[in-house]
Amino acid sequence: HGLSVFLDMPPAAIAHRLLHARQKRPLVLGKTGKELTLFIEKKLAERLICYEKAHLKTKALHVNIAALAGEIKAYEG
């Protein structure tokens, strides 16, 4: 058995994080900020049905780590 956690994050926030590391990720290599955001929006839309099946879901920008850890422990219990 396993536990999946969906850390929901806005596409623009993901793009911001990837802009500095995009050379390490072939799928986003050479994309501008806007292109990267659009690419992420498309990928999230394609994958959302799978992400929504996660056992736990939280907004990643405002995550309370202690609360999330408690939810994980409760799930494992």
Rosetta blueprint (number, residue, H / E / L):
1 H L
2 G L
3 L L
4 S L
5 V E
6 F E
7 L E
8 D E
9 M L
10 P L
11 P H
12 A H
13 A H
14 I H
15 A H
16 H H
17 R H
18 L H
19 L H
20 H L
21 A L
22 R H
23 Q H
24 K H
25 R L
26 P H
27 L H
28 V H
29 L L
30 G L
31 K L
32 T L
33 G H
34 K H
35 E H
36 L H
37 T H
38 L H
39 F H
40 I H
41 E H
42 K H
43 K H
44 L H
45 A H
46 E H
47 R H
48 L H
49 I H
50 C H
51 Y H
52 E L
53 K L
54 A L
55 H L
56 L E
57 K E
58 T E
59 K E
60 A H
61 L H
62 H H
63 V L
64 N L
65 I H
66 A H
67 A H
68 L H
69 A H
70 G H
71 E H
72 I H
73 K H
74 A H
75 Y H
76 E H
77 G L
